[in-house]
């Protein structure tokens, strides 16, 4: 069982990656929590698949279990759902020492994590991510939050879990759209830090080209444990160097400057986070190569990967002015200053400091 240690000085924890982990979740929870009361926060889709068995397993380990089920999707990352959750927790008798379990994808993890960070000024919680995107990215590092009309994740907290428990077998029930979603984020790690991930994904596409009966997504599932572990190790390393996201951790925002704008402009409904980030990376790399800030060829390599995993979609290119309006309200934009991320070459990211006005010029020139 791979274990990735996140040795933060004030709040260390481990990421456990193991096939079939959900069937033993009570034993794993007992390693980090000795209390009696557990509140499971999940969404309707995940609840239908896993909640009953997980509840039974936790009760078998001697815990009292109460569950709270929200609607799936980004609209649940809202003040209204957050308010209802906190009121429901209070009515159910959840105390400061009781545990919250976030069972689901990135939306559930962000919402449940923010609820844990603020309810009674902070209660312990454990991340149990069930989507590829959540397993490789959003469940690790302590970022939690909800959306407001002005933008995504503009209200939140950095609040570390007691553990991250990953069962790669949950990906077997994941629709292809959400497998693509996670692959988009995994490619980010390949370009900014771990080129060996690019070798894995390109190897998958080569195998598909050599055997038309295979699909890239089936082959990714065959290597899921390896992919998850590499991404978690990379995310861990960035978090250890910059927990609060004021320095090196901002490199993880590669593709997100435009990606968040794409999500917002399409109402958080048309494209998943990973799909938007994937094309955000492509547009940023196109700008980078056009302006001479990176070596030629990376943009084409990225495009080939996006095409192979059905992530290439230029319909997202909705207009520089609209993008800039959304980017201006992004939480990464501080006092009219933007730090945007390019990749000079795989494994060598660059943080480029600019202003809204200068970045808009780069958009116009680089995306002609």
MOWOSUL-V107750 format. One line per field, one symbol per residue. psi: psi as a letter, one per 40 degrees, with the letter a starting at -180 (. if undefined). burial: b if it has 9 or more other ideal C-beta (glycine too) atoms within 8 Angstrom, else e. Layout:
psi=???
burial=???
//
This chain:
psi=hhhhhgghddgiiihhhhheddefdddddddeheadhhhhhaiddddddeddddddddddefihhhihhiiiiddegidddddddddddddefhideihhhhhaadddddddddddddhffhiiihhgheiddddecdeheehiiiiiddihfehaihhiidihhhhdeeedehiddedddddddddddddddgeddddddddddddddeheeiidddddddfddddddddddddddddddgdefebddedeeheddddddddddeffddiiddddddddddddddddddefeiiiddddddddddddffehgeeegehdddddddddeieehhfehhhihihdihegihhhhaidddddddddddf.
burial=eeebebebeeeebbbbbbeebbebbbebbbebbeeebbbbbbbbebbebbbebbbebbbebebebbbbebebbbebbbeebbeebbebbeeeebeeebbbbbbbbbbbbbbbbbbbbbbeebbbbbbbbbbbbbbbbbbbbbbbbbbeeebbbbbbbbbbbbbbbbbbebbeebeeebbbbbbbbbbbbbbbbbbebbebbbebbebbeeeeebebbebbbebbbebbbbbbbbbbbbbbebbebeeebbbbbbbbbbbbbbbbbbebeebbbbbbbbbbbbbbbbbbbebebbeeebbebbbbbbbbbebbeeebeeebebbbebbebbebbeeebbbbbbbbebbebbbbebebeebbebbbbbbe
//
